[in-house]
Amino acid sequence: IHNEDFLLVGVLKGSFMFLADLARRLTVPHRVDFIALSSYADTAEASGSVRMIMDTRADVAGKHILIVEDILDTGYTLQYLYRVFEARQPASLHTAVLLSKPDRRKVEVPIHYLGFNIPDVWVVGYGLDFADRFRTLPYIAALKPRVYQHML
């Protein structure tokens, strides 16, 4: 794989820390790009509706794509990304997911590289947020319901 052929695509905003650490550890040449999506309104429940806020800049046709995602919950976001990227005809399409909540899954999507399966709790830190807060914590922590229940 040549530098121009392997592209890490981070899903903003949550994956940025995981992506940076992953990119630094890879021993093969690669490039980095980002995509931003929205799937949550102002509630904790996923709507199933995903929309693109910012697309990648790179042409992905013929490239080896690794989608880097912070957390896999219902699967709607990753399902959307698969449809978008498969339509662009990459040479290959794989996923690296830091955290997965199997109990929340609504649609099945492939996970090629997985950090950890976790229970259905709200987690923050290391890029993960609640209402755009706690994202810069240098660790991942479960948010206590009393912190967010009044905000939902």
Backbone as a printed PyTorch tensor [residue, N CA C, xyz], in Angstrom:
tensor([[[  0.8570,  -1.1850,   0.0000],
         [  0.0000,   0.0000,   0.0000],
         [  0.8930,   1.2350,   0.0000]],

        [[  0.6050,   2.1460,  -0.8910],
         [  1.3510,   3.3950,  -0.9730],
         [  0.6380,   4.4710,  -0.1630]],

        [[  1.3580,   5.5150,   0.1660],
         [  0.8250,   6.6170,   0.9660],
         [ -0.4880,   7.1460,   0.3980]],

        [[ -0.5660,   7.2530,  -0.9100],
         [ -1.7690,   7.8040,  -1.5390],
         [ -2.9310,   6.8140,  -1.5290]],

        [[ -2.6300,   5.5480,  -1.2240],
         [ -3.6450,   4.5090,  -1.3440],
         [ -4.3590,   4.1600,  -0.0400]],

        [[ -3.8010,   4.5020,   1.1060],
         [ -4.3740,   4.1280,   2.4050],
         [ -4.8320,   5.3920,   3.1130]],

        [[ -6.1210,   5.4640,   3.3850],
         [ -6.7090,   6.6700,   3.9600],
         [ -7.4810,   6.3330,   5.2220]],

        [[ -7.0980,   6.9720,   6.3230],
         [ -7.8690,   6.8910,   7.5630],
         [ -8.9060,   7.9980,   7.5160]],

        [[-10.1610,   7.6590,   7.7620],
         [-11.2260,   8.6600,   7.7820],
         [-11.8150,   8.6920,   9.1820]],

        [[-11.5350,   9.7690,   9.9000],
         [-12.0580,   9.9430,  11.2440],
         [-13.4380,  10.5650,  11.2170]],

        [[-14.3270,  10.0130,  12.0310],
         [-15.6860,  10.5440,  12.1360],
         [-15.6790,  11.5740,  13.2660]],

        [[-15.8510,  12.8370,  12.8830],
         [-15.7940,  13.9280,  13.8610],
         [-17.1030,  14.0440,  14.6320]],

        [[-17.0380,  14.5490,  15.8370],
         [-15.8590,  15.0330,  16.5120],
         [-15.2320,  13.9490,  17.3770]],

        [[-15.9960,  12.9550,  17.7150],
         [-15.6140,  12.0070,  18.7490],
         [-14.3730,  11.1830,  18.5060]],

        [[-14.0230,  10.9260,  17.2510],
         [-12.9070,  10.0060,  16.9890],
         [-11.5470,  10.6820,  16.9600]],

        [[-11.4740,  12.0010,  17.1270],
         [-10.2180,  12.6840,  16.8450],
         [ -9.0500,  12.2190,  17.7080]],

        [[ -9.2610,  11.9230,  18.9770],
         [ -8.1510,  11.4570,  19.8250],
         [ -7.7400,  10.0350,  19.4590]],

        [[ -8.7130,   9.1730,  19.2700],
         [ -8.4450,   7.7950,  18.8680],
         [ -7.7250,   7.7770,  17.5220]],

        [[ -8.1960,   8.5770,  16.5790],
         [ -7.5750,   8.6440,  15.2590],
         [ -6.1280,   9.1130,  15.3580]],

        [[ -5.8820,  10.1520,  16.1390],
         [ -4.5130,  10.6680,  16.2750],
         [ -3.5850,   9.6080,  16.8540]],

        [[ -4.0340,   8.9250,  17.8890],
         [ -3.2020,   7.8770,  18.4890],
         [ -2.9910,   6.7160,  17.5230]],

        [[ -4.0290,   6.3240,  16.8160],
         [ -3.9240,   5.2390,  15.8450],
         [ -2.9730,   5.6200,  14.7120]],

        [[ -3.1220,   6.8190,  14.1880],
         [ -2.2750,   7.2740,  13.0790],
         [ -0.8000,   7.2880,  13.4740]],

        [[ -0.5140,   7.6860,  14.7020],
         [  0.8820,   7.7160,  15.1690],
         [  1.4650,   6.3160,  15.3180]],

        [[  0.6310,   5.3320,  15.5930],
         [  1.1080,   3.9630,  15.8240],
         [  1.2270,   3.1310,  14.5500]],

        [[  0.5680,   3.5410,  13.4900],
         [  0.6290,   2.7670,  12.2470],
         [  2.0330,   2.8110,  11.6590]],

        [[  2.4760,   1.6910,  11.1620],
         [  3.8200,   1.6130,  10.5860],
         [  3.7910,   1.6180,   9.0630]],

        [[  2.6010,   1.6960,   8.4800],
         [  2.4820,   1.7860,   7.0240],
         [  2.1230,   3.2210,   6.6520]],

        [[  2.5840,   3.6750,   5.4920],
         [  2.2490,   5.0380,   5.0650],
         [  0.7330,   5.2010,   4.9140]],

        [[  0.2430,   6.3600,   5.2990],
         [ -1.1940,   6.6150,   5.2170],
         [ -1.4550,   8.1130,   5.2040]],

        [[ -2.6480,   8.4560,   4.8240],
         [ -3.1270,   9.8350,   4.9050],
         [ -4.3270,   9.8570,   5.8330]],

        [[ -4.6910,  11.0520,   6.2620],
         [ -5.8010,  11.2190,   7.2020],
         [ -6.7980,  12.2200,   6.6260]],

        [[ -8.0590,  11.9090,   6.7670],
         [ -9.1240,  12.8270,   6.3760],
         [-10.2420,  12.6890,   7.4050]],

        [[-11.2440,  13.5440,   7.2930],
         [-12.3330,  13.5540,   8.2660],
         [-13.6750,  13.6680,   7.5730]],

        [[-14.6870,  13.1960,   8.2750],
         [-16.0700,  13.3590,   7.8550],
         [-16.8620,  13.6930,   9.1200]],

        [[-17.8620,  14.5320,   8.9870],
         [-18.6900,  14.8830,  10.1470],
         [-20.1400,  14.5560,   9.8220]],

        [[-20.7720,  13.8810,  10.7620],
         [-22.1600,  13.4590,  10.6120],
         [-22.9560,  13.8910,  11.8270]],

        [[-24.2550,  13.8910,  11.6760],
         [-25.1320,  14.1680,  12.8020],
         [-26.1950,  13.0850,  12.8570]],

        [[-26.3240,  12.4670,  14.0330],
         [-27.3770,  11.4600,  14.1860],
         [-28.1760,  11.6630,  15.4570]],

        [[-27.6980,  12.4890,  16.3530],
         [-28.4050,  12.7350,  17.6020],
         [-28.9730,  14.1430,  17.5770]],

        [[-30.2100,  14.2640,  18.0100],
         [-30.7820,  15.5950,  18.1930],
         [-30.2880,  16.0990,  19.5430]],

        [[-31.1310,  16.7020,  20.3200],
         [-30.7370,  17.1480,  21.6540],
         [-31.1590,  16.1390,  22.7050]],

        [[-31.2650,  14.8870,  22.3210],
         [-31.6630,  13.8420,  23.2520],
         [-30.6260,  12.7350,  23.2310]],

        [[-30.7720,  11.8090,  24.1270],
         [-29.8360,  10.6850,  24.1950],
         [-30.2200,   9.5710,  23.2350]],

        [[-31.3730,   9.6580,  22.6130],
         [-31.8360,   8.5910,  21.7290],
         [-31.4670,   8.8880,  20.2840]],

        [[-30.9140,   7.9120,  19.6240],
         [-30.5930,   8.0460,  18.2050],
         [-31.8850,   8.0230,  17.4030]],

        [[-31.9560,   8.8910,  16.4230],
         [-33.1720,   9.0000,  15.6220],
         [-33.2150,   7.9840,  14.4890]],

        [[-32.0670,   7.4430,  14.1030],
         [-32.0050,   6.5770,  12.9340],
         [-31.7720,   7.3720,  11.6690]],

        [[-31.9100,   8.6830,  11.7710],
         [-31.6740,   9.5740,  10.6450],
         [-30.2720,  10.1550,  10.7680]],

        [[-29.4650,   9.9510,   9.7440],
         [-28.0850,  10.4380,   9.7510],
         [-27.9300,  11.4150,   8.6040]],

        [[-27.2530,  12.5190,   8.8590],
         [-26.9830,  13.4670,   7.7790],
         [-25.5190,  13.8720,   7.8130]],

        [[-24.9880,  14.1550,   6.6420],
         [-23.6020,  14.5630,   6.5270],
         [-23.5000,  16.0650,   6.7380]],

        [[-22.5890,  16.4600,   7.6080],
         [-22.3310,  17.8740,   7.8670],
         [-21.0950,  18.3260,   7.0980]],

        [[-20.0930,  17.4460,   7.0290],
         [-18.8520,  17.7460,   6.3140],
         [-18.3510,  16.4640,   5.6580]],

        [[-18.0460,  16.5510,   4.3810],
         [-17.5560,  15.3900,   3.6370],
         [-16.0260,  15.3710,   3.6450]],

        [[-15.4740,  14.2320,   3.2630],
         [-14.0220,  14.1300,   3.1190],
         [-13.5780,  15.0070,   1.9590]],

        [[-12.3230,  15.4250,   2.0020],
         [-11.7630,  16.1790,   0.8860],
         [-11.1510,  15.2420,  -0.1490]],

        [[-10.6560,  14.1080,   0.3100],
         [ -9.9540,  13.1740,  -0.5660],
         [-10.9220,  12.3920,  -1.4450]],

        [[-10.4630,  12.0880,  -2.6390],
         [-11.1800,  11.1720,  -3.5210],
         [-10.8800,   9.7670,  -3.0240]],

        [[-11.8940,   9.0070,  -2.6780],
         [-11.6750,   7.6850,  -2.0830],
         [-11.7220,   6.5540,  -3.1090]],

        [[-12.0730,   6.8490,  -4.3350],
         [-12.1480,   5.8070,  -5.3650],
         [-10.7920,   5.1250,  -5.5110]],

        [[-10.8040,   3.8010,  -5.4270],
         [ -9.5810,   3.0320,  -5.5890],
         [ -8.6490,   3.0380,  -4.3920]],

        [[ -9.0500,   3.6800,  -3.3060],
         [ -8.2080,   3.7580,  -2.1020],
         [ -8.6340,   2.6960,  -1.0910]],

        [[ -7.7210,   2.3750,  -0.1910],
         [ -8.0170,   1.4900,   0.9340],
         [ -8.4570,   2.3830,   2.0920]],

        [[ -9.7020,   2.2730,   2.4840],
         [-10.2990,   3.1760,   3.4660],
         [-10.4630,   2.4630,   4.8020]],

        [[-10.0380,   3.1390,   5.8580],
         [-10.2980,   2.6780,   7.2230],
         [-11.1100,   3.7630,   7.9140]],

        [[-12.3840,   3.4840,   8.1550],
         [-13.2440,   4.4110,   8.8910],
         [-12.9120,   4.2610,  10.3690]],

        [[-12.5940,   5.3680,  11.0200],
         [-12.2250,   5.3630,  12.4390],
         [-13.3550,   6.0220,  13.2160]],

        [[-14.0100,   5.2230,  14.0550],
         [-15.2020,   5.6640,  14.7890],
         [-14.9610,   5.5240,  16.2820]],

        [[-15.4360,   6.4970,  17.0460],
         [-15.2460,   6.4530,  18.4960],
         [-16.1290,   5.4050,  19.1530]],

        [[-17.4140,   5.4080,  18.8070],
         [-18.3360,   4.5020,  19.4910],
         [-19.3990,   4.0000,  18.5220]],

        [[-19.6870,   2.7270,  18.6100],
         [-20.7320,   2.1080,  17.8030],
         [-21.8900,   1.7880,  18.7290]],

        [[-23.0010,   2.4460,  18.4750],
         [-24.1770,   2.3350,  19.3360],
         [-25.2570,   1.5610,  18.5680]],

        [[-26.1650,   2.2610,  17.9340],
         [-27.2470,   1.6050,  17.1970],
         [-26.7640,   0.9850,  15.8880]],

        [[-25.7140,   1.5550,  15.3170],
         [-25.2050,   1.1000,  14.0290],
         [-25.6560,   1.9640,  12.8700]],

        [[-26.5810,   2.8880,  13.1000],
         [-27.0990,   3.7180,  12.0160],
         [-26.0060,   4.5540,  11.3460]],

        [[-25.1390,   5.1500,  12.1350],
         [-24.0910,   6.0030,  11.5750],
         [-23.1390,   5.1950,  10.7060]],

        [[-22.6780,   4.0790,  11.2020],
         [-21.7470,   3.2560,  10.4340],
         [-22.4210,   2.6670,   9.1930]],

        [[-23.6790,   2.3060,   9.3060],
         [-24.4280,   1.8240,   8.1400],
         [-24.4800,   2.9060,   7.0640]],

        [[-24.7400,   4.1400,   7.4700],
         [-24.7620,   5.2750,   6.5480],
         [-23.3940,   5.4460,   5.8870]],

        [[-22.3390,   5.3830,   6.6890],
         [-20.9890,   5.5500,   6.1480],
         [-20.6440,   4.4570,   5.1440]],

        [[-21.0380,   3.2370,   5.4290],
         [-20.7950,   2.1470,   4.4750],
         [-21.4670,   2.4430,   3.1420]],

        [[-22.6960,   2.8970,   3.1810],
         [-23.4130,   3.2100,   1.9370],
         [-22.7150,   4.3280,   1.1670]],

        [[-22.3240,   5.3760,   1.8830],
         [-21.6500,   6.5100,   1.2450],
         [-20.3440,   6.0660,   0.6010]],

        [[-19.5030,   5.3750,   1.3670],
         [-18.1810,   5.0140,   0.8530],
         [-18.2320,   3.9020,  -0.1850]],

        [[-19.1020,   2.9220,  -0.0350],
         [-19.2060,   1.8660,  -1.0460],
         [-19.6140,   2.4430,  -2.4000]],

        [[-20.4580,   3.4660,  -2.3960],
         [-20.8720,   4.1100,  -3.6440],
         [-19.7030,   4.8150,  -4.3300]],

        [[-18.6650,   5.1320,  -3.5880],
         [-17.4950,   5.8290,  -4.1390],
         [-16.4140,   4.8650,  -4.6270]],

        [[-16.6760,   3.5790,  -4.5420],
         [-15.8320,   2.5200,  -5.0810],
         [-14.3910,   2.5240,  -4.5590]],

        [[-14.2250,   2.3730,  -3.2460],
         [-12.8630,   2.2360,  -2.7190],
         [-12.3010,   0.8530,  -3.0670]],

        [[-10.9810,   0.7130,  -2.9920],
         [-10.3560,  -0.5970,  -3.2050],
         [-10.7530,  -1.5450,  -2.0770]],

        [[-10.8380,  -1.0150,  -0.8550],
         [-11.3090,  -1.7880,   0.2980],
         [-11.8950,  -0.8240,   1.3150]],

        [[-12.7440,  -1.3560,   2.1760],
         [-13.4110,  -0.5380,   3.1840],
         [-13.4670,  -1.3190,   4.4860]],

        [[-12.8170,  -0.7810,   5.5090],
         [-12.7700,  -1.4240,   6.8180],
         [-13.0930,  -0.4050,   7.9050]],

        [[-13.3560,  -0.9150,   9.1020],
         [-13.6890,  -0.0450,  10.2270],
         [-12.8170,  -0.3560,  11.4290]],

        [[-12.4800,   0.6930,  12.1530],
         [-11.8210,   0.5790,  13.4530],
         [-12.7050,   1.3320,  14.4400]],

        [[-13.2320,   0.6110,  15.4080],
         [-14.1670,   1.1750,  16.3760],
         [-13.5470,   1.0540,  17.7590]],

        [[-13.4520,   2.1670,  18.4640],
         [-12.8730,   2.1390,  19.8020],
         [-13.7890,   1.4170,  20.7840]],

        [[-15.0640,   1.8140,  20.8380],
         [-16.0180,   1.2500,  21.7960],
         [-17.2850,   0.8050,  21.0810]],

        [[-17.8220,  -0.3150,  21.4990],
         [-19.0680,  -0.8210,  20.9250],
         [-20.0350,  -1.1740,  22.0440]],

        [[-21.3060,  -0.8020,  21.8290],
         [-22.3820,  -1.1580,  22.7590],
         [-23.2970,  -2.1670,  22.0620]],

        [[-22.9650,  -3.4490,  22.1180],
         [-23.7610,  -4.4530,  21.3920],
         [-25.2340,  -4.4780,  21.8010]],

        [[-25.5390,  -4.1690,  23.0390],
         [-26.9280,  -4.2100,  23.5100],
         [-27.7970,  -3.1260,  22.8800]],

        [[-27.1870,  -2.1050,  22.3070],
         [-27.9320,  -0.9960,  21.7060],
         [-28.1250,  -1.1590,  20.1960]],

        [[-27.5220,  -2.1680,  19.6010],
         [-27.5030,  -2.3100,  18.1530],
         [-28.8980,  -2.4720,  17.5680]],

        [[-29.1950,  -1.6650,  16.5660],
         [-30.4510,  -1.7490,  15.8070],
         [-30.2070,  -2.3640,  14.4250]],

        [[-29.0330,  -2.1000,  13.8560],
         [-28.6450,  -2.6720,  12.5620],
         [-27.2460,  -3.2490,  12.7050]],

        [[-27.0140,  -4.3640,  12.0340],
         [-25.6980,  -4.9980,  12.0970],
         [-24.7800,  -4.4030,  11.0360]],

        [[-23.6050,  -4.0420,  11.4570],
         [-22.5830,  -3.5060,  10.5600],
         [-21.2550,  -4.1920,  10.8860]],

        [[-20.3960,  -4.3430,   9.8920],
         [-19.1230,  -5.0140,  10.1540],
         [-18.1800,  -4.1570,  10.9880]],

        [[-17.5310,  -4.7890,  11.9370],
         [-16.4640,  -4.1560,  12.7150],
         [-15.2120,  -4.9910,  12.4550]],

        [[-14.2200,  -4.3880,  11.8400],
         [-12.9960,  -5.1230,  11.5240],
         [-11.9820,  -5.0600,  12.6570]],

        [[-11.9130,  -3.9270,  13.3170],
         [-10.9950,  -3.7430,  14.4430],
         [-11.7800,  -3.0970,  15.5730]],

        [[-11.7830,  -3.7450,  16.7300],
         [-12.5760,  -3.2680,  17.8650],
         [-11.6980,  -3.1320,  19.0930]],

        [[-11.8350,  -1.9820,  19.7570],
         [-11.1430,  -1.7880,  21.0210],
         [-11.8210,  -2.5770,  22.1220]],

        [[-13.0360,  -2.1640,  22.4960],
         [-13.7250,  -2.7680,  23.6330],
         [-15.2320,  -2.7860,  23.4230]],

        [[-15.8770,  -3.8540,  23.8710],
         [-17.3270,  -3.8680,  24.0420],
         [-17.6120,  -3.2940,  25.4200]],

        [[-18.6380,  -2.4430,  25.5070],
         [-18.9940,  -1.8380,  26.7860],
         [-20.4960,  -1.9850,  27.0100]],

        [[-20.9340,  -1.8730,  28.2710],
         [-22.3770,  -1.9170,  28.5420],
         [-23.0410,  -0.6200,  28.0850]],

        [[-24.3440,  -0.5900,  28.1860],
         [-25.1230,   0.5710,  27.7670],
         [-25.0670,   1.6580,  28.8390]],

        [[-23.9440,   2.3510,  28.8750],
         [-23.7620,   3.5000,  29.7610],
         [-23.2460,   4.6540,  28.9140]],

        [[-23.4880,   5.8880,  29.3880],
         [-22.9890,   7.0550,  28.6690],
         [-21.5350,   7.2450,  29.0570]],

        [[-20.6430,   7.2400,  28.0520],
         [-19.2170,   7.4020,  28.3200],
         [-18.7220,   8.7180,  27.7430]],

        [[-17.7510,   9.2930,  28.4360],
         [-17.1800,  10.5740,  28.0360],
         [-15.6640,  10.5060,  28.1650]],

        [[-15.0140,  11.4800,  27.5480],
         [-13.5640,  11.5760,  27.6000],
         [-12.9160,  10.9440,  26.3820]],

        [[-11.6430,  11.2730,  26.1500],
         [-10.8730,  10.7400,  25.0250],
         [-11.6260,  10.9690,  23.7050]],

        [[-12.2370,  12.1540,  23.5990],
         [-12.9740,  12.5270,  22.4010],
         [-14.4760,  12.3700,  22.5140]],

        [[-14.9320,  11.5110,  23.4080],
         [-16.3690,  11.2740,  23.5950],
         [-16.9540,  12.3880,  24.4620]],

        [[-18.1790,  12.7930,  24.1530],
         [-18.7450,  13.9260,  24.8800],
         [-20.1790,  13.6720,  25.3140]],

        [[-20.6400,  14.5670,  26.1440],
         [-22.0630,  14.7150,  26.4100],
         [-22.3570,  16.1950,  26.2610]],

        [[-23.2370,  16.5500,  25.3260],
         [-23.5930,  17.9450,  25.0570],
         [-22.3370,  18.7950,  24.8630]],

        [[-21.3640,  18.2350,  24.1480],
         [-20.0940,  18.8900,  23.8270],
         [-19.2450,  19.1990,  25.0600]],

        [[-19.4780,  18.4720,  26.1320],
         [-18.6890,  18.6280,  27.3540],
         [-17.9380,  17.3310,  27.6340]],

        [[-16.8810,  17.4250,  28.4030],
         [-16.0680,  16.2880,  28.8700],
         [-15.2060,  15.6510,  27.7750]],

        [[-15.2220,  16.1840,  26.5660],
         [-14.5260,  15.5870,  25.4300],
         [-13.0160,  15.5000,  25.6310]],

        [[-12.4400,  16.4470,  26.3300],
         [-10.9760,  16.5110,  26.4430],
         [-10.4120,  15.7840,  27.6580]],

        [[-11.2410,  15.0720,  28.3890],
         [-10.7000,  14.2670,  29.4840],
         [ -9.6810,  13.2870,  28.9120]],

        [[ -8.5620,  13.0640,  29.5910],
         [ -7.5240,  12.1700,  29.0510],
         [ -7.8180,  10.6900,  29.2850]],

        [[ -9.0110,  10.3610,  29.6970],
         [ -9.4220,   8.9840,  29.9660],
         [-10.8910,   8.8480,  29.5730]],

        [[-11.3860,   7.6130,  29.5710],
         [-12.8010,   7.3510,  29.2940],
         [-13.4780,   7.0000,  30.6100]],

        [[-14.6160,   7.6400,  30.8600],
         [-15.3450,   7.4110,  32.1060],
         [-16.8340,   7.2900,  31.8150]],

        [[-17.5210,   6.5330,  32.6480],
         [-18.9810,   6.4480,  32.5700],
         [-19.5640,   7.6680,  33.2680]],

        [[-20.4680,   8.3360,  32.5940],
         [-21.1130,   9.5140,  33.1510],
         [-22.2710,   9.0650,  34.0310]],

        [[-22.3160,   9.5570,  35.2340],
         [-23.4020,   9.1870,  36.1440],
         [-24.7090,   9.8080,  35.6550]],

        [[-25.7980,   9.0470,  35.6870],
         [-27.0810,   9.5620,  35.1990],
         [-27.4930,  10.8780,  35.8490]],

        [[-27.1590,  11.0840,  37.1000],
         [-27.5670,  12.3360,  37.7600],
         [-26.9450,  13.5640,  37.0950]],

        [[-25.8490,  13.3690,  36.3700],
         [-25.1900,  14.4800,  35.6850],
         [-25.9950,  14.9170,  34.4660]],

        [[-26.6340,  13.9730,  33.7900],
         [-27.2720,  14.3200,  32.5250],
         [-28.7930,  14.1700,  32.4880]],

        [[-29.4140,  13.5070,  33.4350],
         [-30.8570,  13.2680,  33.3350],
         [-31.6660,  14.5540,  33.2680]],

        [[-31.2640,  15.5630,  33.9860],
         [-32.0090,  16.8210,  33.9560],
         [-31.8030,  17.5800,  32.6470]],

        [[-30.8140,  17.1660,  31.8480],
         [-30.5120,  17.8490,  30.5920],
         [-31.2210,  17.2160,  29.4000]],

        [[-31.8200,  16.0470,  29.5930],
         [-32.4550,  15.3440,  28.4660],
         [-33.8640,  15.8190,  28.2340]]])
